[in-house]
């Protein structure tokens, strides 16, 4: 999802990483992205992109599905409600920061 976001706004990974290493909170990073984005997106474009990403299913190629299944087994093999990439990222973050699967 990071790569898709960087493509959407038109920011190079190396430049963003350099900015992040300088410190600052989310608001400062967002302001930097807005100032340096190649593509100046309208609010409706941002909302549409965000909605699509939140609903985007896991890609259907065999390798991606296998990786997804392995990751889900690592987190919680019995969860059947994790269907989208966003669901997975949210669940992974929850478990990574001490939440119980």
Number of C-alpha atoms within 10 A of each C-alpha: 10 8 10 11 13 16 15 17 17 15 18 14 13 9 11 15 10 10 15 15 8 8 10 10 8 10 9 13 16 11 11 14 19 15 10 16 17 15 12 15 13 8 9 9 12 14 12 11 14 13 11 11 16 13 13 14 15 16 12 9 8 9 10 12 13 12 11 17 13 13 14 18 12 10 17 15 12 9 11 8 8 15 14 16 18 17 17 19 13 13 18 18 12 13 14 12 8 8 10 10 13
